[in-house]
Amino acid sequence: MALGALTWLYRKLGSRYPALYLTVELQTAFVITAGTLALFTFYWEMSKQEFLLIFAIAMGLTAVAVAANLVRTYPLLAPIRAWIAGERSEEGTAQAWAAAVNLPMGLIKRDFVFPFVIVVLPATVAAVLILELSWLAFFPFFFGSAVAVTYGGLLHYLALEVGMRPVLIDIDQAATPRLQSGISAFPLRVRLMGALPLINLICGLVVAALTSGGGGGADLTVDVLVALAVATTISLELSLLLSKSILLPIADLQRATEAVREGRYEVSVPVTTGDELGDLAASFNEMIAGLAERERIREAFGTYLDEEVAEYILSEGFSEEGVEVEVSILFCDVRDFTRLAASMDAKEVVAALNGLFEVVVPIVSRNGGHVDKFEGDGLLAVFGAPEGYTDHAARAARAACQMAHAVNERDAAGEAIRIGVGVNTGLVVAGAIGGAGRLNFSVIGDPVNVAARVESETRRLEGDVLVTQRTRDELPGDSEEFEVLDRGAHSLKGVDERLPLFEVRLARQPVAVDGRPDRAAAGEREPLSARVLARARRAAGRAAARQD
């Protein structure tokens, strides 16, 4: 109810709310001062005139302390007022958040001494002089007032936390700033261990005063000591047990949160209570289970799909609606794989293909491409989607040459395993393709089919890498990286017009995307490539032996 009223007030007052709330809240200091003086009247007899004089002095000094506090605190509210008024820059938001969070603790740190110096000390001296008491009466007055001031400080701290909550919620909804250095607050343990005994101490003094028959400073001193003893023994034990019942489940949550922050989702929070903290622990466990499931999905995507495409699909920026984008399509296929596979058993076929793809897929990734799909012994890769590289054609051509260089190795035994690679550039539709709950991020369009037809021409023209005129035009004209050979115009299956084709080779050692020399293009074979070739040779040898 109170928070709802404060939120309504914040909406109504806008930028005036922080200063007005602070001003009104600090008026509770007058109530605490008046209550403390009223308790003292149960220990010392005083006339109406004496009481009114002491009351006027104490209230006047309290007004000075409150005014000094407001004068020192109003400037600290400037970032909050500016943010509420419309200053929503990143820096302004962070400053407003820090000012609102720091306000309760800052008030205690800066001005907690004010009530003692400005109010308690002079008011106590004035009371002793006006009542014509012994100077020893100063100490009961002072210590009794000190208890009231401590109570007031805790009240101000908690009330300001509640009052700034609507502002902080509003800031967090706009842009949650990260915690900054210098943000400090009373730990929950300190609040529980301090507030409960202090409340009992205040209650004990009030009860003692109401049942007291006078007695002056001596009785007040005894009452303070007795109440303090009760608060630090019986009450303290209860405070410790209550603190543990709250803080231990919170500590379990903190440990689990730290584990999740480190990427460990196998943790769980023990549910040790049936109250709200137990419900929170159970909800946290459900959240961890959801995060673990999401991580498993992400890992599965990274296994069965290109990792960066998987990240894109799981990101907030992913849209299932297709977009039209210019890309370069790379199609790779093993020559005469049907004949080669006929001489292998099923396990050998799968192992040979996996070994081959372990060689070529990293080359695609290094050059910024994404594997769209595997088609038997073939591979379709896309350059330019979902990441829009302007040099996608050069990346695709470079990857094609590196793939051919890494796999098409000859030795004295003749051809072992060879691939052909075709590259085409054009406008495609990229998006989530599928239906009935099964979708696949892919590209569709005529350029995809043309890339596959270009690859098939590598067999007839005996070229490892062929590209279309469109891709050739996109390659950098002044680059010394590629050697381009015109292979003439050819009729491709399913294509109405004859298309000019070009054979592309690497003229120099290229540099990979991360700035390091690419091993495949430098003549250093990928280790897995040798294993693929060895498997193919062994399979071919076994097939020849069976035929004999």
VEXDREN-2710 file (C-alpha; in Angstrom, 1 decimal):
% VEXDREN-2710
k/r/px/py/pz
1/MET/0.0/0.0/0.0
2/ALA/2.7/2.5/1.0
3/LEU/4.9/1.6/-2.0
4/GLY/1.9/2.1/-4.3
5/ALA/1.2/5.5/-2.7
6/LEU/4.9/6.5/-3.1
7/THR/4.8/5.4/-6.8
8/TRP/1.7/7.5/-7.4
9/LEU/3.3/10.5/-5.7
10/TYR/6.4/10.1/-7.8
11/ARG/4.4/10.0/-11.0
12/LYS/2.6/13.2/-9.9
13/LEU/5.5/15.2/-8.7
14/GLY/8.1/14.1/-11.2
15/SER/11.5/15.8/-10.7
16/ARG/10.3/17.5/-7.5
17/TYR/9.7/14.1/-5.8
18/PRO/13.2/13.4/-4.4
19/ALA/13.7/16.7/-2.7
20/LEU/10.1/16.8/-1.3
21/TYR/10.3/13.2/0.0
22/LEU/13.6/13.9/1.7
23/THR/12.3/17.1/3.3
24/VAL/9.1/15.4/4.6
25/GLU/11.0/12.3/5.8
26/LEU/13.5/14.3/7.9
27/GLN/10.6/15.9/9.8
28/THR/10.4/12.7/11.8
29/ALA/13.5/14.1/13.7
30/PHE/11.1/16.5/15.5
31/VAL/8.8/13.6/16.5
32/ILE/11.8/11.6/17.9
33/THR/13.0/14.7/19.8
34/ALA/9.6/15.3/21.3
35/GLY/9.2/11.7/22.3
36/THR/12.6/11.6/23.9
37/LEU/11.8/14.7/26.0
38/ALA/8.5/13.2/27.0
39/LEU/10.3/10.1/28.3
40/PHE/12.6/12.2/30.4
41/THR/9.7/13.8/32.2
42/PHE/9.0/10.4/33.8
43/TYR/12.5/10.6/35.5
44/TRP/12.8/14.2/36.4
45/GLU/10.2/16.5/37.9
46/MET/10.0/19.8/36.0
47/SER/7.6/22.6/35.8
48/LYS/5.6/23.4/32.7
49/GLN/7.8/26.5/32.1
50/GLU/11.0/24.4/32.4
51/PHE/9.7/21.7/30.1
52/LEU/8.5/24.3/27.5
53/LEU/11.9/26.0/27.6
54/ILE/13.8/22.8/27.2
55/PHE/11.4/21.7/24.5
56/ALA/11.8/25.0/22.6
57/ILE/15.6/24.7/22.8
58/ALA/15.6/21.1/21.6
59/MET/13.2/21.7/18.8
60/GLY/15.1/24.8/17.6
61/LEU/18.4/22.9/17.6
62/THR/16.7/20.0/15.7
63/ALA/15.4/22.5/13.1
64/VAL/19.0/23.7/12.7
65/ALA/20.3/20.2/12.2
66/VAL/17.6/19.3/9.7
67/ALA/18.1/22.5/7.8
68/ALA/21.9/21.8/7.7
69/ASN/21.3/18.3/6.5
70/LEU/18.9/19.4/3.7
71/VAL/21.4/22.1/2.5
72/ARG/24.1/19.6/2.3
73/THR/22.0/16.9/0.6
74/TYR/19.9/18.9/-1.9
75/PRO/22.9/19.2/-4.4
76/LEU/23.4/15.5/-4.3
77/LEU/19.9/15.0/-5.7
78/ALA/20.7/17.0/-8.9
79/PRO/21.5/13.9/-11.1
80/ILE/18.2/12.3/-10.0
81/ARG/16.2/15.4/-10.8
82/ALA/17.9/15.8/-14.1
83/TRP/17.2/12.2/-15.1
84/ILE/13.6/12.5/-14.2
85/ALA/13.4/15.7/-16.1
86/GLY/14.6/14.0/-19.3
87/GLU/18.4/13.7/-19.1
88/ARG/18.6/10.1/-20.3
89/SER/22.1/9.8/-21.6
90/GLU/24.1/6.7/-20.6
91/GLU/26.3/8.8/-18.2
92/GLY/23.3/10.7/-16.8
93/THR/21.4/7.4/-16.2
94/ALA/24.4/5.9/-14.3
95/GLN/24.9/9.1/-12.2
96/ALA/21.2/9.2/-11.3
97/TRP/21.2/5.5/-10.3
98/ALA/24.3/5.9/-8.2
99/ALA/22.9/9.0/-6.5
100/ALA/19.6/7.3/-5.6
101/VAL/21.3/4.1/-4.3
102/ASN/23.9/6.1/-2.4
103/LEU/21.5/8.5/-0.8
104/PRO/20.6/6.5/2.4
105/MET/24.1/5.5/3.3
106/GLY/25.5/8.9/2.3
107/LEU/23.2/10.6/4.6
108/ILE/24.3/8.5/7.5
109/LYS/28.0/8.8/6.7
110/ARG/28.0/12.6/6.2
111/ASP/25.5/13.8/8.8
112/PHE/25.1/11.2/11.5
113/VAL/27.3/13.4/13.8
114/PHE/25.1/16.4/13.3
115/PRO/22.4/15.4/15.9
116/PHE/25.0/14.8/18.5
117/VAL/26.9/18.0/18.0
118/ILE/24.0/20.4/17.1
119/VAL/21.2/18.9/19.2
120/VAL/22.1/16.3/21.9
121/LEU/25.2/18.0/23.4
122/PRO/23.8/21.6/23.7
123/ALA/20.3/20.5/24.6
124/THR/21.6/18.2/27.4
125/VAL/23.7/21.0/28.8
126/ALA/20.7/23.3/28.7
127/ALA/18.5/20.8/30.4
128/VAL/21.0/20.3/33.2
129/LEU/21.3/24.0/33.8
130/ILE/17.6/24.8/33.5
131/LEU/16.7/22.0/35.9
132/GLU/19.6/22.9/38.2
133/LEU/20.8/19.3/38.3
134/SER/24.2/17.9/39.2
135/TRP/26.7/17.8/36.4
136/LEU/26.5/14.0/36.7
137/ALA/23.0/14.2/35.3
138/PHE/24.5/15.1/32.0
139/PHE/25.5/11.4/31.3
140/PRO/22.0/9.8/31.7
141/PHE/20.5/12.6/29.5
142/PHE/23.3/12.2/26.9
143/PHE/23.1/8.4/26.7
144/GLY/19.3/8.3/26.6
145/SER/19.4/10.9/23.8
146/ALA/22.1/8.8/22.0
147/VAL/19.7/5.8/21.9
148/ALA/17.0/8.0/20.4
149/VAL/19.5/9.4/17.8
150/THR/20.6/5.9/16.8
151/TYR/17.0/4.9/16.4
152/GLY/16.4/8.0/14.2
153/GLY/19.4/7.3/12.0
154/LEU/18.2/3.7/11.3
155/LEU/14.7/5.0/10.6
156/HIS/16.0/7.6/8.1
157/TYR/18.1/5.0/6.4
158/LEU/15.3/2.5/5.9
159/ALA/12.8/5.2/5.0
160/LEU/15.0/6.7/2.3
161/GLU/15.6/3.2/0.8
162/VAL/11.8/2.8/0.5
163/GLY/11.3/6.3/-0.8
164/MET/14.0/6.0/-3.6
165/ARG/12.6/2.6/-4.7
166/PRO/10.1/4.1/-7.3
167/VAL/12.9/6.2/-8.8
168/LEU/15.3/3.3/-9.0
169/ILE/12.6/1.0/-10.6
170/ASP/12.0/3.7/-13.2
171/ILE/15.8/4.0/-13.9
172/ASP/16.2/0.2/-14.1
173/GLN/13.4/-0.1/-16.6
174/ALA/15.0/2.5/-18.8
175/ALA/18.6/1.1/-18.7
176/THR/20.0/-0.8/-15.8
177/PRO/23.4/0.6/-14.9
178/ARG/26.1/-1.7/-13.8
179/LEU/27.3/-1.5/-10.2
180/GLN/30.0/1.1/-9.8
181/SER/32.8/1.5/-7.3
182/GLY/31.8/3.6/-4.3
183/ILE/28.3/2.1/-3.9
184/SER/27.9/1.1/-0.3
185/ALA/25.1/0.1/2.0
186/PHE/24.6/-1.6/5.4
187/PRO/24.7/-5.3/4.8
188/LEU/21.5/-7.2/5.6
189/ARG/23.3/-9.0/8.4
190/VAL/24.2/-5.7/10.1
191/ARG/20.6/-4.4/9.7
192/LEU/19.1/-7.5/11.3
193/MET/21.7/-7.7/14.1
194/GLY/21.4/-4.0/14.8
195/ALA/17.7/-3.2/14.3
196/LEU/16.1/-5.9/16.4
197/PRO/18.2/-5.3/19.6
198/LEU/17.8/-1.6/19.1
199/ILE/14.0/-1.9/18.8
200/ASN/13.9/-4.0/22.0
201/LEU/16.1/-1.4/23.8
202/ILE/13.8/1.4/22.8
203/CYS/10.7/-0.6/23.9
204/GLY/12.4/-1.5/27.2
205/LEU/13.1/2.2/27.9
206/VAL/9.6/3.2/27.1
207/VAL/8.1/0.5/29.3
208/ALA/10.5/1.4/32.1
209/ALA/9.7/5.1/31.8
210/LEU/6.0/4.5/31.9
211/THR/6.2/2.4/35.0
212/SER/8.8/4.6/36.7
213/GLY/8.0/6.7/39.7
214/GLY/10.7/9.2/39.0
215/GLY/14.2/8.7/40.5
216/GLY/16.2/11.0/38.2
217/GLY/19.3/10.1/36.4
218/ALA/20.2/7.2/38.6
219/ASP/17.0/5.3/37.7
220/LEU/17.4/6.3/34.0
221/THR/20.9/4.9/34.0
222/VAL/19.8/1.7/35.6
223/ASP/16.9/1.3/33.1
224/VAL/19.2/2.0/30.2
225/LEU/21.7/-0.6/31.4
226/VAL/19.0/-3.2/32.1
227/ALA/17.3/-2.7/28.7
228/LEU/20.7/-2.9/27.0
229/ALA/21.6/-6.1/28.8
230/VAL/18.3/-7.7/27.8
231/ALA/18.7/-6.5/24.2
232/THR/22.2/-8.0/24.0
233/THR/21.4/-11.3/25.6
234/ILE/17.8/-12.6/25.1
235/SER/17.1/-10.4/22.2
236/LEU/20.5/-11.0/20.6
237/GLU/20.0/-14.7/20.6
238/LEU/16.7/-14.3/18.8
239/SER/18.3/-11.9/16.4
240/LEU/21.0/-14.4/15.6
241/LEU/18.6/-17.2/14.8
242/LEU/16.4/-14.9/12.7
243/SER/19.4/-13.6/10.8
244/LYS/20.6/-17.1/10.1
245/SER/17.2/-18.2/8.9
246/ILE/17.2/-15.4/6.4
247/LEU/20.9/-15.1/5.5
248/LEU/21.8/-18.7/5.0
249/PRO/19.2/-19.3/2.2
250/ILE/20.4/-16.0/0.6
251/ALA/24.0/-17.2/0.9
252/ASP/23.0/-20.4/-1.0
253/LEU/21.4/-18.3/-3.7
254/GLN/24.6/-16.1/-3.9
255/ARG/26.8/-19.2/-4.4
256/ALA/24.5/-20.6/-7.1
257/THR/24.4/-17.2/-8.8
258/GLU/28.2/-17.1/-8.9
259/ALA/28.3/-20.6/-10.4
260/VAL/25.8/-19.6/-13.1
261/ARG/27.8/-16.5/-13.9
262/GLU/30.8/-18.8/-14.4
263/GLY/28.8/-20.9/-16.8
264/ARG/28.1/-23.9/-14.5
265/TYR/24.5/-24.9/-14.8
266/GLU/24.7/-28.1/-12.9
267/VAL/24.3/-26.4/-9.5
268/SER/21.1/-26.2/-7.5
269/VAL/19.9/-24.3/-4.5
270/PRO/18.8/-26.4/-1.5
271/VAL/15.2/-25.7/-0.5
272/THR/15.4/-25.6/3.3
273/THR/12.3/-23.5/4.2
274/GLY/8.7/-23.5/3.3
275/ASP/8.4/-19.7/3.3
276/GLU/9.0/-17.0/0.6
277/LEU/12.8/-17.8/0.6
278/GLY/12.0/-21.5/-0.1
279/ASP/9.7/-20.4/-3.0
280/LEU/12.5/-18.2/-4.3
281/ALA/15.0/-21.1/-4.1
282/ALA/12.6/-23.4/-6.0
283/SER/12.0/-20.7/-8.6
284/PHE/15.8/-20.2/-9.0
285/ASN/16.3/-24.0/-9.5
286/GLU/13.6/-23.9/-12.2
287/MET/15.4/-20.9/-13.8
288/ILE/18.8/-22.8/-13.8
289/ALA/17.1/-25.8/-15.4
290/GLY/15.8/-23.5/-18.1
291/LEU/19.2/-22.0/-18.6
292/ALA/20.8/-25.4/-18.8
293/GLU/18.3/-26.5/-21.4
294/ARG/18.9/-23.4/-23.4
295/GLU/22.7/-24.1/-23.2
296/ARG/22.1/-27.7/-24.4
297/ILE/20.1/-26.3/-27.3
298/ARG/22.9/-23.8/-28.1
299/GLU/25.5/-26.6/-27.9
300/ALA/23.4/-28.8/-30.1
301/PHE/23.0/-26.0/-32.6
302/GLY/26.7/-25.5/-32.6
303/THR/27.2/-29.2/-33.3
304/TYR/24.6/-29.6/-36.1
305/LEU/24.7/-26.1/-37.4
306/ASP/27.3/-23.4/-37.9
307/GLU/28.0/-22.0/-34.5
308/GLU/27.7/-18.4/-35.5
309/VAL/24.4/-19.1/-37.3
310/ALA/23.2/-20.8/-34.1
311/GLU/24.1/-17.7/-32.1
312/TYR/22.2/-15.6/-34.6
313/ILE/19.1/-17.8/-34.4
314/LEU/19.1/-17.7/-30.6
315/SER/19.7/-13.9/-30.5
316/GLU/17.0/-11.3/-30.1
317/GLY/17.8/-9.8/-33.6
318/PHE/16.7/-13.0/-35.4
319/SER/13.6/-12.8/-37.4
320/GLU/11.9/-15.7/-39.1
321/GLU/10.8/-13.4/-41.9
322/GLY/13.1/-13.7/-45.0
323/VAL/15.3/-10.9/-46.1
324/GLU/16.8/-10.3/-49.6
325/VAL/20.5/-10.0/-49.5
326/GLU/23.5/-10.3/-51.9
327/VAL/25.8/-13.2/-50.9
328/SER/28.3/-15.5/-52.4
329/ILE/27.5/-19.2/-52.5
330/LEU/30.2/-21.9/-52.3
331/PHE/29.3/-25.5/-53.4
332/CYS/31.9/-28.3/-52.8
333/ASP/31.5/-31.9/-53.9
334/VAL/33.7/-35.0/-54.0
335/ARG/34.5/-36.3/-57.5
336/ASP/33.4/-39.9/-58.2
337/PHE/32.5/-40.4/-54.6
338/THR/29.8/-42.9/-55.6
339/ARG/32.4/-45.2/-57.1
340/LEU/34.7/-44.7/-54.1
341/ALA/31.9/-45.4/-51.6
342/ALA/31.0/-48.6/-53.3
343/SER/34.3/-50.1/-52.1
344/MET/33.7/-49.1/-48.4
345/ASP/31.4/-50.3/-45.7
346/ALA/29.0/-47.9/-44.1
347/LYS/31.3/-46.9/-41.2
348/GLU/34.1/-46.2/-43.5
349/VAL/31.9/-44.0/-45.7
350/VAL/30.8/-41.9/-42.7
351/ALA/34.3/-41.7/-41.3
352/ALA/35.7/-40.6/-44.6
353/LEU/33.1/-37.9/-45.0
354/ASN/33.5/-36.7/-41.4
355/GLY/37.2/-36.5/-41.9
356/LEU/36.8/-34.5/-45.1
357/PHE/34.4/-32.1/-43.5
358/GLU/36.7/-31.7/-40.5
359/VAL/39.2/-30.3/-43.0
360/VAL/37.0/-28.0/-45.1
361/VAL/34.5/-26.7/-42.5
362/PRO/37.2/-24.8/-40.5
363/ILE/38.4/-23.2/-43.7
364/VAL/34.9/-21.9/-44.3
365/SER/34.7/-20.5/-40.8
366/ARG/38.1/-18.9/-40.9
367/ASN/37.0/-16.9/-43.9
368/GLY/33.8/-15.7/-42.4
369/GLY/31.5/-18.2/-44.1
370/HIS/28.7/-20.3/-42.7
371/VAL/27.9/-23.9/-43.6
372/ASP/24.3/-23.9/-44.8
373/LYS/23.9/-27.6/-45.2
374/PHE/25.7/-30.9/-46.0
375/GLU/24.3/-32.8/-49.0
376/GLY/25.7/-36.3/-49.0
377/ASP/29.4/-35.8/-50.0
378/GLY/28.8/-32.2/-50.8
379/LEU/28.7/-29.0/-48.8
380/LEU/26.9/-25.7/-49.3
381/ALA/28.4/-22.6/-47.6
382/VAL/27.2/-19.0/-47.6
383/PHE/29.3/-15.8/-47.4
384/GLY/27.6/-12.6/-46.6
385/ALA/24.6/-13.8/-44.4
386/PRO/23.7/-13.4/-41.7
387/GLU/26.9/-11.3/-41.4
388/GLY/26.9/-8.8/-44.2
389/TYR/30.6/-8.7/-45.3
390/THR/31.1/-6.4/-48.3
391/ASP/34.0/-8.6/-49.6
392/HIS/32.0/-11.8/-49.4
393/ALA/33.0/-12.8/-53.0
394/ALA/36.7/-12.6/-52.2
395/ARG/36.1/-14.5/-49.0
396/ALA/34.3/-17.3/-50.8
397/ALA/36.9/-17.5/-53.5
398/ARG/39.7/-17.6/-51.0
399/ALA/38.0/-20.4/-49.0
400/ALA/37.4/-22.4/-52.2
401/CYS/41.0/-22.2/-53.2
402/GLN/42.2/-23.2/-49.7
403/MET/39.8/-26.1/-49.6
404/ALA/40.9/-27.4/-52.9
405/HIS/44.6/-27.0/-52.0
406/ALA/44.1/-28.8/-48.7
407/VAL/42.2/-31.8/-50.1
408/ASN/43.4/-32.3/-53.7
409/GLU/46.8/-33.8/-52.9
410/ARG/48.5/-36.0/-55.4
411/ASP/51.2/-38.6/-54.8
412/ALA/53.0/-41.3/-56.7
413/ALA/50.0/-43.6/-56.3
414/GLY/47.8/-41.2/-58.4
415/GLU/44.6/-39.5/-57.4
416/ALA/43.3/-40.4/-53.9
417/ILE/40.4/-38.1/-53.2
418/ARG/39.5/-34.9/-55.0
419/ILE/36.9/-32.2/-54.7
420/GLY/35.6/-29.6/-57.0
421/VAL/34.4/-26.2/-55.8
422/GLY/32.0/-23.8/-57.5
423/VAL/31.3/-20.2/-56.4
424/ASN/28.5/-17.9/-57.5
425/THR/27.4/-14.4/-56.4
426/GLY/23.9/-13.1/-56.5
427/LEU/20.7/-12.0/-54.7
428/VAL/19.0/-14.6/-52.5
429/VAL/16.4/-14.8/-49.8
430/ALA/17.8/-15.6/-46.4
431/GLY/15.6/-16.7/-43.5
432/ALA/14.0/-19.5/-41.5
433/ILE/12.8/-22.0/-44.1
434/GLY/10.5/-24.9/-43.3
435/GLY/7.1/-25.7/-41.8
436/ALA/5.2/-27.8/-39.3
437/GLY/7.4/-26.7/-36.5
438/ARG/10.7/-27.6/-38.3
439/LEU/12.7/-24.6/-39.5
440/ASN/16.2/-24.2/-40.9
441/PHE/18.1/-21.0/-41.5
442/SER/19.0/-21.1/-45.1
443/VAL/19.2/-19.2/-48.4
444/ILE/17.1/-19.9/-51.5
445/GLY/17.3/-18.5/-55.0
446/ASP/18.7/-19.1/-58.4
447/PRO/22.3/-18.2/-57.4
448/VAL/22.3/-21.3/-55.2
449/ASN/21.4/-23.7/-58.0
450/VAL/23.9/-22.0/-60.3
451/ALA/26.7/-22.5/-57.8
452/ALA/25.9/-26.3/-57.8
453/ARG/26.0/-26.4/-61.6
454/VAL/29.3/-24.5/-61.7
455/GLU/30.8/-27.1/-59.4
456/SER/29.7/-29.9/-61.7
457/GLU/31.6/-28.2/-64.5
458/THR/34.9/-28.7/-62.6
459/ARG/34.8/-32.3/-63.6
460/ARG/34.5/-31.6/-67.3
461/LEU/36.9/-28.6/-67.3
462/GLU/39.3/-30.3/-64.9
463/GLY/39.6/-27.2/-62.8
464/ASP/39.5/-27.3/-59.0
465/VAL/37.8/-24.0/-58.4
466/LEU/35.4/-22.3/-60.9
467/VAL/33.6/-19.0/-60.4
468/THR/31.0/-17.1/-62.4
469/GLN/31.3/-13.8/-64.1
470/ARG/29.3/-12.2/-61.2
471/THR/31.8/-13.5/-58.6
472/ARG/34.8/-12.5/-60.8
473/ASP/33.5/-8.9/-61.0
474/GLU/33.4/-8.7/-57.3
475/LEU/37.0/-9.8/-56.7
476/PRO/39.4/-6.9/-56.1
477/GLY/40.8/-5.8/-59.4
478/ASP/44.2/-4.7/-58.1
479/SER/44.7/-7.8/-55.8
480/GLU/47.7/-10.0/-56.3
481/GLU/46.1/-12.7/-54.2
482/PHE/44.2/-14.5/-57.0
483/GLU/45.2/-15.8/-60.4
484/VAL/42.1/-15.8/-62.7
485/LEU/41.9/-17.9/-65.9
486/ASP/39.0/-17.4/-68.4
487/ARG/37.6/-20.8/-69.2
488/GLY/35.0/-19.4/-71.7
489/ALA/31.1/-19.5/-71.7
490/HIS/29.3/-22.8/-71.0
491/SER/25.8/-24.1/-71.0
492/LEU/24.8/-25.2/-67.6
493/LYS/21.9/-27.6/-66.8
494/GLY/18.8/-25.6/-65.8
495/VAL/20.3/-22.3/-66.9
496/ASP/19.0/-20.6/-70.0
497/GLU/22.0/-18.5/-71.0
498/ARG/25.6/-19.6/-71.5
499/LEU/27.6/-18.4/-68.5
500/PRO/31.3/-17.4/-68.6
501/LEU/33.3/-19.4/-66.1
502/PHE/36.7/-18.6/-64.6
503/GLU/39.2/-20.8/-62.9
504/VAL/40.6/-19.2/-59.7
505/ARG/43.9/-20.1/-58.0
506/LEU/45.8/-18.5/-55.1
507/ALA/48.8/-16.5/-56.5
508/ARG/50.3/-15.9/-53.0
509/GLN/50.0/-17.0/-49.5
510/PRO/46.8/-15.4/-48.1
511/VAL/46.2/-14.1/-44.7
512/ALA/43.4/-15.6/-42.6
513/VAL/40.7/-13.5/-41.1
514/ASP/42.5/-13.3/-37.7
515/GLY/45.7/-11.9/-39.4
516/ARG/47.7/-15.1/-39.2
517/PRO/49.0/-16.9/-42.3
518/ASP/46.6/-19.6/-43.4
519/ARG/48.2/-23.1/-43.1
520/ALA/46.2/-24.7/-45.9
521/ALA/47.2/-22.1/-48.5
522/ALA/50.8/-22.1/-47.4
523/GLY/51.4/-25.7/-48.4
524/GLU/51.1/-27.0/-44.8
525/ARG/48.4/-29.6/-45.0
526/GLU/45.8/-29.8/-42.4
527/PRO/46.5/-32.9/-40.2
528/LEU/43.1/-34.4/-40.8
529/SER/43.5/-34.1/-44.5
530/ALA/46.2/-36.7/-44.5
531/ARG/44.0/-39.0/-42.5
532/VAL/41.2/-38.6/-45.0
533/LEU/43.5/-39.4/-47.9
534/ALA/44.9/-42.4/-46.0
535/ARG/41.4/-43.8/-45.4
536/ALA/40.5/-43.4/-49.0
537/ARG/43.6/-45.1/-50.2
538/ARG/43.1/-48.1/-47.8
539/ALA/39.5/-48.4/-49.0
540/ALA/40.5/-48.3/-52.6
541/GLY/43.2/-51.0/-52.0
542/ARG/40.7/-53.3/-50.2
543/ALA/38.2/-52.9/-53.1
544/ALA/41.0/-53.8/-55.7
545/ALA/42.0/-56.8/-53.7
546/ARG/38.4/-58.1/-53.5
547/GLN/38.0/-57.7/-57.3
548/ASP/41.2/-59.8/-57.9
END
